[in-house]
Amino acid sequence: MDNSSVNWASRFKRFFLNNRFVLFLLVLLLIGLNIMVLSKISFIFHPVIVLLKTVVLPIILTGIVYYLLNPIVDFLEKHKVGRIQSILMLYVLIIGIVAVLLTLVIPVVREQIMDLVSNFPAYSEMVREQFEHLMGSKLVNQFQDSISFDPQEVVKTISQRASTFLNKTWTGIGGFVGNLIEVVLSIVTVPFILFYLLKDGKKLPGFILGFVPTRLRGETHRVMREMNHQISSYIRGQIIVSFCIGALLFVGYIIIGLKYSLILAVIAAFTSVVPYLGPAIAITPALIVALVTSPIMLLKMVIVWTVVQLIEGKFISPQVMGKTLKIHPITIIFVILTSGNLFGIVGILLAVPGYAVLKVVVSHIYNWFKVRSRLYEKEPARPEA
């Protein structure tokens, strides 16, 4: 082999094979090629996709209830109560609570829902008339002229967007109703899956780690522990916060005498599961009901809502949620919006815990890459000439 061939081979090795950045790009290229090939033969994975779609809803529902009940079972186990006995006691307690709700609370909620639904068109019409009356006042007209504001155009735009949103919502509801049997079956299977998960849940991490190579088990266990902490903290904290918001609003609505206080508080409690965006959605029906009642009632409702949000933001959330997620509010809003556009209502509900889990995994992969690649190490100081 001549000298030029040796020099070319050494240059190639030095600038390509020994260049970590180039190797990283080659790895990305191989990953992209694998993804492209798998996308061409995606039909092979159809049975797996069907299986995942079938089991994902029961697993999600079971996981939520598991994170709520597992601390109670652990507490009872520490106080010399058998794990199976603890689970059975909880099941009996839950059945009793459900029976009370079905006999006492659900009829009241159903009556208020039917009344609200039947009167909602009339309420919307009254709000529209008051808005048009306000837009016709002299002071508002002068303000509109000064800023070139066209209320009819605004109302038209809002109506179009509301119609689009409602059409999408009803389409989603129609799909949900079409899969009602699947949802009911999923709910029915939850108690059976939950029993075995509460009973043998502590063995699950060890079972999963048995499939992981020995050298990676320590890091994998740390990742699993952090993921479990993030999910459990979010689920427990968010449900407790939502319940507190609903209870506080119910008391406030009762004090000011707002109609449909129970159903409005229940709506607020359920929508508060979605951070930041949920309260904005929940206040809309309460605003409409208060507005058509009287201006004084609207003012009272706004005061109650403001006080509840201050209590939640300053006292409840810091104590319950703490700083476990460490996610910026702007990031949470963008994550919720993106996940909602991709996966609908389920995506909105799972956006924040999903992002928290993904953040844990990506951060560990990034730290592993930093250590292995040595691309982020500081260069040694060069001796001065």
C-alpha contacts under 8 A as a table, 3 or more apart, distances in Angstrom:
res1	aa1	res2	aa2	distance
1	M	5	S	6.56
1	M	6	V	7.07
2	D	5	S	5.63
2	D	6	V	6.63
3	N	6	V	5.22
3	N	7	N	6.26
4	S	7	N	5.10
4	S	8	W	6.12
5	S	8	W	5.10
5	S	9	A	6.15
6	V	9	A	5.17
6	V	10	S	6.18
7	N	10	S	5.13
7	N	11	R	6.13
8	W	11	R	5.13
8	W	12	F	6.11
9	A	12	F	5.07
9	A	13	K	6.17
10	S	13	K	5.12
10	S	14	R	6.04
11	R	14	R	5.05
11	R	15	F	6.02
12	F	15	F	5.45
12	F	16	F	5.64
12	F	17	L	7.05
13	K	16	F	5.46
13	K	17	L	4.74
13	K	18	N	5.94
14	R	17	L	6.25
14	R	18	N	5.16
14	R	19	N	6.80
15	F	18	N	6.21
15	F	19	N	5.59
16	F	19	N	5.07
16	F	22	V	6.01
16	F	23	L	7.24
17	L	20	R	7.67
17	L	22	V	7.57
17	L	23	L	6.80
18	N	23	L	7.95
19	N	22	V	5.45
19	N	23	L	6.37
20	R	23	L	5.03
20	R	24	F	6.10
20	R	373	S	6.61
20	R	375	L	7.34
21	F	24	F	4.97
21	F	25	L	6.34
21	F	375	L	7.81
22	V	25	L	5.06
22	V	26	L	6.25
23	L	26	L	4.94
23	L	27	V	6.21
24	F	27	V	5.09
24	F	28	L	6.33
25	L	28	L	5.03
25	L	29	L	6.15
26	L	29	L	4.93
26	L	30	L	6.24
27	V	30	L	5.11
27	V	31	I	6.22
28	L	31	I	5.02
28	L	32	G	6.12
29	L	32	G	5.05
29	L	33	L	6.19
30	L	33	L	5.06
30	L	34	N	6.21
31	I	34	N	5.10
31	I	35	I	6.26
32	G	35	I	5.08
32	G	36	M	6.17
33	L	36	M	5.05
33	L	37	V	6.19
34	N	37	V	5.16
34	N	38	L	6.11
35	I	38	L	5.12
35	I	39	S	6.09
36	M	39	S	5.14
36	M	40	K	6.51
37	V	40	K	5.25
37	V	41	I	6.70
38	L	41	I	5.23
38	L	42	S	5.86
39	S	42	S	5.06
41	I	44	I	5.95
41	I	45	F	7.94
42	S	45	F	5.51
42	S	46	H	6.96
43	F	46	H	5.21
44	I	47	P	7.46
45	F	48	V	5.22
45	F	49	I	6.27
46	H	49	I	5.04
46	H	50	V	6.22
47	P	50	V	5.09
47	P	51	L	6.16
48	V	51	L	5.02
48	V	52	L	6.20
49	I	52	L	5.08
49	I	53	K	6.16
50	V	53	K	5.13
50	V	54	T	6.19
51	L	54	T	5.11
51	L	55	V	6.32
52	L	55	V	5.31
52	L	56	V	5.62
53	K	56	V	5.47
53	K	57	L	7.42
54	T	57	L	7.01
55	V	58	P	5.63
55	V	59	I	6.12
56	V	59	I	5.15
56	V	60	I	6.08
57	L	60	I	5.14
57	L	61	L	6.17
57	L	183	V	7.73
57	L	186	S	6.49
58	P	61	L	5.21
58	P	62	T	5.88
58	P	186	S	4.92
58	P	187	I	6.64
58	P	189	T	6.83
58	P	190	V	5.90
59	I	62	T	5.05
59	I	63	G	5.89
59	I	190	V	7.81
60	I	63	G	5.06
60	I	64	I	6.30
61	L	64	I	5.29
61	L	65	V	6.44
61	L	187	I	7.60
61	L	190	V	6.86
62	T	65	V	5.27
62	T	66	Y	5.87
62	T	190	V	5.45
62	T	191	P	7.70
62	T	193	I	6.86
62	T	194	L	5.66
63	G	66	Y	4.91
63	G	67	Y	6.22
63	G	194	L	7.95
64	I	67	Y	5.48
64	I	68	L	6.55
64	I	235	I	6.70
65	V	68	L	5.09
65	V	69	L	6.15
65	V	194	L	7.65
66	Y	69	L	5.25
66	Y	70	N	5.54
66	Y	194	L	6.51
66	Y	197	L	7.43
66	Y	198	L	6.75
67	Y	70	N	5.55
67	Y	71	P	7.29
67	Y	232	S	5.64
67	Y	235	I	7.16
67	Y	236	R	6.89
68	L	71	P	6.89
68	L	72	I	7.90
68	L	235	I	7.71
68	L	236	R	6.04
69	L	72	I	5.36
69	L	73	V	6.43
70	N	73	V	5.05
70	N	74	D	6.10
70	N	198	L	6.33
71	P	74	D	5.04
71	P	75	F	6.04
72	I	75	F	5.02
72	I	76	L	6.23
73	V	76	L	5.18
73	V	77	E	6.06
73	V	83	R	6.53
73	V	86	S	5.77
73	V	87	I	6.63
73	V	198	L	7.71
74	D	77	E	4.99
74	D	78	K	6.24
74	D	83	R	7.81
75	F	78	K	5.25
75	F	79	H	6.60
76	L	79	H	5.08
76	L	80	K	6.74
76	L	81	V	5.36
76	L	82	G	7.63
76	L	83	R	7.64
76	L	86	S	6.45
77	E	80	K	5.35
77	E	81	V	4.84
77	E	82	G	5.75
77	E	83	R	5.80
77	E	86	S	7.38
78	K	81	V	7.18
81	V	85	Q	6.77
81	V	86	S	6.41
82	G	85	Q	5.17
82	G	86	S	6.08
83	R	86	S	5.05
83	R	87	I	6.27
83	R	199	K	6.50
84	I	87	I	5.13
84	I	88	L	6.25
84	I	199	K	6.57
85	Q	88	L	5.14
85	Q	89	M	6.11
86	S	89	M	5.11
86	S	90	L	6.24
87	I	90	L	5.13
87	I	91	Y	6.20
87	I	195	F	7.02
87	I	198	L	7.36
87	I	199	K	7.81
88	L	91	Y	5.00
88	L	92	V	6.25
89	M	92	V	5.20
89	M	93	L	6.23
90	L	93	L	4.97
90	L	94	I	6.03
91	Y	94	I	5.10
91	Y	95	I	6.11
92	V	95	I	5.14
92	V	96	G	6.23
93	L	96	G	5.09
93	L	97	I	6.27
94	I	97	I	5.05
94	I	98	V	6.11
95	I	98	V	5.13
95	I	99	A	6.11
96	G	99	A	5.07
96	G	100	V	6.28
97	I	100	V	5.13
97	I	101	L	6.21
98	V	101	L	5.04
98	V	102	L	6.09
99	A	102	L	5.12
99	A	103	T	6.21
100	V	103	T	5.25
100	V	104	L	5.82
100	V	105	V	7.36
101	L	104	L	5.39
101	L	105	V	4.82
101	L	106	I	5.77
102	L	105	V	6.26
102	L	106	I	5.13
102	L	107	P	7.24
103	T	106	I	6.62
103	T	107	P	6.98
104	L	107	P	6.37
104	L	108	V	7.19
105	V	108	V	5.44
105	V	109	V	6.26
106	I	109	V	5.02
106	I	110	R	5.94
107	P	110	R	5.05
107	P	111	E	6.09
108	V	111	E	5.16
108	V	112	Q	6.26
109	V	112	Q	5.19
109	V	113	I	6.05
109	V	262	L	6.77
109	V	263	I	5.78
110	R	113	I	5.05
110	R	114	M	6.16
111	E	114	M	5.28
111	E	115	D	6.17
112	Q	115	D	5.06
112	Q	116	L	5.92
112	Q	260	Y	5.81
112	Q	262	L	7.80
112	Q	263	I	6.37
113	I	116	L	5.09
113	I	117	V	5.99
113	I	263	I	6.65
114	M	117	V	5.17
114	M	118	S	6.08
115	D	118	S	5.22
115	D	119	N	6.15
116	L	119	N	5.21
116	L	120	F	5.68
116	L	260	Y	7.33
117	V	120	F	5.16
117	V	121	P	7.80
118	S	121	P	7.15
119	N	122	A	5.38
119	N	123	Y	6.22
120	F	123	Y	4.92
120	F	124	S	6.08
121	P	124	S	5.08
121	P	125	E	6.21
122	A	125	E	5.09
122	A	126	M	6.24
123	Y	126	M	5.11
123	Y	127	V	6.24
123	Y	288	I	6.85
123	Y	289	V	7.06
123	Y	292	V	6.23
124	S	127	V	5.09
124	S	128	R	6.19
124	S	288	I	7.33
125	E	128	R	5.02
125	E	129	E	6.21
126	M	129	E	5.10
126	M	130	Q	6.19
126	M	292	V	6.48
127	V	130	Q	5.16
127	V	131	F	6.10
127	V	288	I	7.10
127	V	291	L	7.18
127	V	292	V	6.62
128	R	131	F	5.05
128	R	132	E	6.18
129	E	132	E	5.10
129	E	133	H	6.07
130	Q	133	H	4.98
130	Q	134	L	6.09
131	F	134	L	5.05
131	F	135	M	6.14
132	E	135	M	4.95
132	E	136	G	6.24
133	H	136	G	5.17
133	H	137	S	6.76
134	L	137	S	5.54
134	L	140	V	7.26
135	M	140	V	6.06
135	M	141	N	6.88
135	M	151	P	7.45
136	G	140	V	7.07
136	G	141	N	6.68
137	S	140	V	5.46
137	S	141	N	6.23
138	K	141	N	5.08
138	K	142	Q	6.32
139	L	142	Q	5.26
139	L	143	F	6.36
140	V	143	F	4.99
140	V	144	Q	6.09
141	N	144	Q	4.99
141	N	145	D	6.22
142	Q	145	D	5.17
142	Q	146	S	6.29
143	F	146	S	5.16
143	F	147	I	6.47
144	Q	147	I	5.43
144	Q	148	S	5.59
144	Q	149	F	4.67
144	Q	150	D	6.95
145	D	148	S	5.01
145	D	149	F	6.55
146	S	149	F	7.85
150	D	153	E	5.51
150	D	154	V	6.50
151	P	154	V	4.93
151	P	155	V	6.01
152	Q	155	V	5.06
152	Q	156	K	6.01
153	E	156	K	5.01
153	E	157	T	6.13
154	V	157	T	5.13
154	V	158	I	6.09
155	V	158	I	5.06
155	V	159	S	5.96
156	K	159	S	5.09
156	K	160	Q	6.15
157	T	160	Q	5.16
157	T	161	R	6.21
158	I	161	R	5.19
158	I	162	A	5.91
159	S	162	A	4.99
159	S	163	S	5.97
160	Q	163	S	5.12
160	Q	164	T	6.22
161	R	164	T	5.05
161	R	165	F	6.08
162	A	165	F	5.02
162	A	166	L	6.00
163	S	166	L	5.07
163	S	167	N	6.02
164	T	167	N	5.15
164	T	168	K	6.26
165	F	168	K	5.20
165	F	169	T	6.04
166	L	169	T	4.83
166	L	170	W	5.99
167	N	170	W	5.20
167	N	171	T	6.08
168	K	171	T	5.01
168	K	172	G	6.17
169	T	172	G	5.07
169	T	173	I	6.11
170	W	173	I	4.80
170	W	174	G	5.95
171	T	174	G	5.04
171	T	175	G	6.30
172	G	175	G	5.10
172	G	176	F	6.13
172	G	344	G	7.93
173	I	176	F	4.85
173	I	177	V	6.09
174	G	177	V	5.10
174	G	178	G	6.16
175	G	178	G	4.98
175	G	179	N	6.40
176	F	179	N	5.18
176	F	180	L	6.17
177	V	180	L	4.90
178	G	181	I	7.78
179	N	182	E	5.32
179	N	183	V	6.41
180	L	183	V	5.07
180	L	184	V	6.16
181	I	184	V	5.09
181	I	185	L	6.12
182	E	185	L	5.14
182	E	186	S	6.14
183	V	186	S	5.00
183	V	187	I	6.24
184	V	187	I	5.11
184	V	188	V	6.18
185	L	188	V	5.01
185	L	189	T	6.27
186	S	189	T	5.26
186	S	190	V	6.44
187	I	190	V	5.26
187	I	191	P	7.90
188	V	191	P	6.80
189	T	192	F	5.56
189	T	193	I	6.39
190	V	193	I	5.27
190	V	194	L	5.78
191	P	194	L	4.98
191	P	195	F	6.06
192	F	195	F	5.30
192	F	196	Y	6.84
193	I	196	Y	5.57
193	I	197	L	6.15
194	L	197	L	4.95
194	L	198	L	5.96
195	F	198	L	5.34
195	F	199	K	6.08
196	Y	199	K	4.88
196	Y	200	D	5.82
196	Y	201	G	7.35
197	L	200	D	5.38
197	L	201	G	4.64
198	L	201	G	5.38
200	D	203	K	5.59
200	D	204	L	7.10
201	G	204	L	5.37
202	K	205	P	6.79
203	K	206	G	5.55
203	K	207	F	6.29
204	L	207	F	5.03
204	L	208	I	6.24
205	P	208	I	5.17
205	P	209	L	6.10
205	P	221	H	7.65
205	P	224	M	7.74
206	G	209	L	5.06
206	G	210	G	6.27
207	F	210	G	5.29
207	F	211	F	7.51
208	I	211	F	5.79
208	I	212	V	7.22
209	L	212	V	5.07
209	L	217	R	6.15
209	L	220	T	7.55
209	L	221	H	7.32
210	G	213	P	7.86
212	V	216	L	6.57
212	V	217	R	6.01
212	V	220	T	7.95
213	P	216	L	5.50
213	P	217	R	6.38
214	T	217	R	5.36
215	R	218	G	7.20
216	L	219	E	5.63
216	L	220	T	6.02
217	R	220	T	4.99
217	R	221	H	5.90
218	G	221	H	5.22
218	G	222	R	6.42
219	E	222	R	5.09
219	E	223	V	6.28
220	T	223	V	5.05
220	T	224	M	6.15
221	H	224	M	5.07
221	H	225	R	6.06
222	R	225	R	5.07
222	R	226	E	6.22
223	V	226	E	5.22
223	V	227	M	6.12
223	V	360	V	6.87
223	V	361	V	6.74
223	V	364	H	7.31
224	M	227	M	5.05
224	M	228	N	6.05
225	R	228	N	5.15
225	R	229	H	6.20
226	E	229	H	5.02
226	E	230	Q	6.16
226	E	360	V	7.00
227	M	230	Q	5.16
227	M	231	I	6.18
227	M	356	A	7.69
227	M	357	V	5.40
227	M	360	V	6.54
228	N	231	I	5.31
228	N	232	S	5.94
229	H	232	S	5.31
229	H	233	S	5.90
230	Q	233	S	5.35
230	Q	234	Y	6.16
230	Q	324	T	6.72
230	Q	325	L	6.40
230	Q	353	P	7.27
230	Q	356	A	6.51
230	Q	357	V	6.97
231	I	234	Y	5.25
231	I	235	I	6.09
231	I	353	P	5.77
231	I	356	A	7.55
231	I	357	V	7.32
232	S	235	I	5.32
232	S	236	R	6.00
233	S	236	R	5.54
233	S	237	G	5.75
233	S	321	M	6.95
233	S	324	T	6.83
234	Y	237	G	5.19
234	Y	238	Q	5.73
234	Y	321	M	7.03
234	Y	324	T	7.80
234	Y	325	L	7.41
234	Y	353	P	6.72
235	I	238	Q	5.38
235	I	239	I	6.12
235	I	353	P	7.96
236	R	239	I	5.44
236	R	240	I	6.17
237	G	240	I	5.23
237	G	241	V	6.06
237	G	317	S	7.80
237	G	320	V	5.42
237	G	321	M	5.10
238	Q	241	V	5.08
238	Q	242	S	6.00
238	Q	273	V	5.93
238	Q	321	M	7.27
239	I	242	S	5.06
239	I	243	F	6.11
239	I	273	V	6.56
240	I	243	F	5.15
240	I	244	C	6.22
240	I	320	V	7.54
241	V	244	C	5.11
241	V	245	I	6.19
241	V	272	S	7.97
241	V	312	E	7.42
241	V	316	I	6.64
241	V	317	S	6.44
241	V	320	V	7.23
242	S	245	I	5.11
242	S	246	G	6.20
242	S	268	A	7.80
242	S	269	A	4.77
242	S	270	F	6.77
242	S	271	T	7.99
242	S	272	S	5.28
242	S	273	V	5.93
243	F	246	G	5.16
243	F	247	A	6.14
243	F	269	A	5.70
244	C	247	A	5.11
244	C	248	L	6.04
244	C	269	A	7.81
244	C	316	I	7.95
245	I	248	L	5.23
245	I	249	L	6.05
245	I	265	A	7.96
245	I	268	A	7.25
245	I	269	A	5.98
245	I	272	S	7.68
245	I	308	V	6.84
245	I	309	Q	7.93
245	I	312	E	6.98
246	G	249	L	5.24
246	G	250	F	6.05
246	G	265	A	4.81
246	G	266	V	5.89
246	G	267	I	7.92
246	G	268	A	5.84
246	G	269	A	4.38
247	A	250	F	5.11
247	A	251	V	6.30
247	A	265	A	7.04
247	A	269	A	7.99
248	L	251	V	5.23
248	L	252	G	6.14
248	L	308	V	6.49
249	L	252	G	4.92
249	L	253	Y	5.89
249	L	265	A	5.61
249	L	268	A	7.99
249	L	304	V	7.16
249	L	305	W	7.06
249	L	308	V	6.72
250	F	253	Y	5.15
250	F	254	I	6.09
250	F	261	S	5.85
250	F	262	L	5.98
250	F	264	L	7.78
250	F	265	A	5.14
251	V	254	I	5.15
251	V	255	I	6.22
252	G	255	I	5.10
252	G	256	I	6.39
252	G	304	V	5.85
253	Y	256	I	5.31
253	Y	257	G	5.91
253	Y	258	L	5.19
253	Y	259	K	7.92
253	Y	261	S	5.38
253	Y	301	M	7.24
253	Y	304	V	7.44
254	I	257	G	5.00
254	I	258	L	6.35
254	I	261	S	6.32
255	I	258	L	7.98
256	I	297	M	7.49
256	I	300	K	6.62
256	I	301	M	7.52
257	G	261	S	7.94
258	L	261	S	5.77
258	L	289	V	7.91
258	L	290	A	6.88
258	L	297	M	7.29
258	L	301	M	7.77
259	K	289	V	7.26
260	Y	263	I	5.58
260	Y	264	L	6.02
261	S	264	L	5.25
261	S	265	A	6.03
262	L	265	A	5.18
262	L	266	V	6.14
263	I	266	V	4.95
263	I	267	I	6.10
264	L	267	I	5.11
264	L	268	A	6.22
264	L	282	A	7.77
264	L	285	P	7.30
264	L	286	A	6.36
265	A	268	A	5.01
265	A	269	A	6.13
266	V	269	A	5.02
266	V	270	F	6.25
267	I	270	F	5.28
267	I	271	T	6.08
267	I	282	A	6.16
268	A	271	T	5.26
268	A	272	S	5.87
268	A	278	G	7.64
268	A	279	P	6.57
268	A	282	A	4.79
268	A	283	I	7.30
269	A	272	S	5.26
269	A	273	V	7.14
270	F	273	V	5.80
271	T	274	V	5.88
271	T	278	G	4.53
271	T	279	P	6.49
271	T	281	I	7.05
271	T	282	A	6.12
272	S	275	P	6.26
272	S	276	Y	7.82
272	S	277	L	7.91
272	S	278	G	4.65
272	S	279	P	5.56
272	S	282	A	7.64
273	V	278	G	6.69
273	V	349	L	7.36
274	V	277	L	6.15
274	V	278	G	4.80
274	V	348	I	7.05
274	V	349	L	6.30
275	P	278	G	5.85
275	P	279	P	7.74
275	P	332	I	7.70
275	P	333	I	7.91
276	Y	279	P	6.30
276	Y	280	A	7.22
276	Y	329	P	7.94
276	Y	333	I	7.13
277	L	280	A	5.35
277	L	281	I	6.50
277	L	333	I	7.39
278	G	281	I	5.21
278	G	282	A	6.18
279	P	282	A	4.90
279	P	283	I	6.13
280	A	283	I	5.60
280	A	284	T	7.06
281	I	284	T	5.79
282	A	285	P	6.68
282	A	286	A	7.32
283	I	286	A	5.22
283	I	287	L	6.00
284	T	287	L	5.16
284	T	288	I	6.39
285	P	288	I	5.12
285	P	289	V	6.21
286	A	289	V	5.23
286	A	290	A	6.05
286	A	301	M	7.63
287	L	290	A	5.17
287	L	291	L	5.86
287	L	298	L	6.69
287	L	301	M	7.45
287	L	302	V	7.96
288	I	291	L	5.08
288	I	292	V	6.26
289	V	292	V	5.53
289	V	293	T	6.29
290	A	293	T	5.11
290	A	294	S	6.45
290	A	295	P	7.52
290	A	297	M	5.36
290	A	298	L	4.63
290	A	301	M	6.67
291	L	294	S	5.63
291	L	295	P	5.99
291	L	297	M	7.00
291	L	298	L	5.19
292	V	295	P	7.92
293	T	297	M	6.41
293	T	298	L	7.68
294	S	297	M	5.15
294	S	298	L	6.39
295	P	298	L	4.99
295	P	299	L	6.31
296	I	299	L	5.10
296	I	300	K	6.24
297	M	300	K	4.96
297	M	301	M	6.02
298	L	301	M	5.09
298	L	302	V	6.19
299	L	302	V	5.21
299	L	303	I	6.26
300	K	303	I	5.11
300	K	304	V	6.21
301	M	304	V	5.09
301	M	305	W	6.09
302	V	305	W	5.08
302	V	306	T	6.00
303	I	306	T	5.12
303	I	307	V	6.11
304	V	307	V	5.20
304	V	308	V	6.14
305	W	308	V	5.17
305	W	309	Q	6.12
306	T	309	Q	5.16
306	T	310	L	6.15
307	V	310	L	5.12
307	V	311	I	6.19
308	V	311	I	5.10
308	V	312	E	6.06
309	Q	312	E	5.00
309	Q	313	G	5.91
310	L	313	G	5.10
310	L	314	K	5.82
310	L	315	F	7.97
311	I	314	K	5.38
311	I	315	F	5.47
311	I	316	I	6.51
312	E	315	F	5.68
312	E	316	I	4.69
312	E	317	S	5.72
313	G	316	I	6.43
313	G	317	S	5.70
313	G	318	P	7.13
314	K	317	S	6.95
314	K	318	P	6.60
315	F	318	P	5.81
315	F	319	Q	6.27
316	I	319	Q	5.39
316	I	320	V	6.00
317	S	320	V	5.11
317	S	321	M	5.18
317	S	322	G	6.69
318	P	321	M	5.62
318	P	322	G	4.62
318	P	323	K	7.57
319	Q	322	G	5.68
321	M	324	T	6.57
323	K	326	K	5.50
325	L	356	A	6.61
327	I	331	T	6.66
327	I	332	I	6.74
327	I	356	A	8.00
328	H	331	T	5.23
328	H	332	I	6.40
329	P	332	I	5.00
329	P	333	I	6.30
330	I	333	I	5.19
330	I	334	F	6.33
331	T	334	F	5.23
331	T	335	V	6.02
332	I	335	V	5.06
332	I	336	I	6.10
332	I	352	V	6.57
333	I	336	I	5.20
333	I	337	L	6.21
334	F	337	L	5.17
334	F	338	T	6.05
335	V	338	T	5.25
335	V	339	S	5.94
335	V	351	A	6.22
335	V	352	V	7.08
335	V	355	Y	7.46
336	I	339	S	5.20
336	I	340	G	5.88
336	I	347	G	7.49
336	I	348	I	5.35
336	I	351	A	5.41
336	I	352	V	6.98
337	L	340	G	5.12
337	L	341	N	6.28
337	L	348	I	7.33
338	T	341	N	5.24
338	T	342	L	6.28
339	S	342	L	5.04
339	S	343	F	5.82
339	S	344	G	7.18
339	S	347	G	4.87
339	S	348	I	5.85
339	S	351	A	5.82
340	G	343	F	5.38
340	G	344	G	4.50
340	G	345	I	6.13
340	G	346	V	7.53
340	G	347	G	4.97
340	G	348	I	4.77
340	G	351	A	7.86
341	N	344	G	5.82
341	N	347	G	7.91
342	L	347	G	6.99
343	F	346	V	6.16
343	F	347	G	4.55
343	F	348	I	7.56
344	G	347	G	5.26
344	G	348	I	6.49
345	I	348	I	5.08
345	I	349	L	6.39
346	V	349	L	5.22
346	V	350	L	6.17
347	G	350	L	5.18
347	G	351	A	5.51
348	I	351	A	5.24
349	L	352	V	7.50
350	L	353	P	5.74
350	L	354	G	5.70
351	A	354	G	5.23
351	A	355	Y	5.99
352	V	355	Y	5.10
352	V	356	A	6.13
353	P	356	A	4.93
353	P	357	V	6.20
354	G	357	V	5.21
354	G	358	L	6.12
355	Y	358	L	4.97
355	Y	359	K	5.92
356	A	359	K	5.07
356	A	360	V	6.40
357	V	360	V	5.21
357	V	361	V	6.42
358	L	361	V	5.15
358	L	362	V	6.01
359	K	362	V	5.21
359	K	363	S	5.90
360	V	363	S	5.29
360	V	364	H	6.30
361	V	364	H	5.34
361	V	365	I	6.24
362	V	365	I	5.04
362	V	366	Y	5.98
363	S	366	Y	5.02
363	S	367	N	6.15
364	H	367	N	5.07
364	H	368	W	6.08
365	I	368	W	5.03
365	I	369	F	6.08
366	Y	369	F	5.01
366	Y	370	K	6.17
367	N	370	K	5.06
367	N	371	V	6.33
368	W	371	V	5.27
368	W	372	R	6.12
369	F	372	R	5.11
369	F	373	S	5.68
369	F	374	R	7.96
370	K	373	S	5.48
370	K	374	R	5.69
370	K	375	L	6.47
370	K	376	Y	6.16
371	V	374	R	5.55
373	S	376	Y	7.88
374	R	377	E	5.46
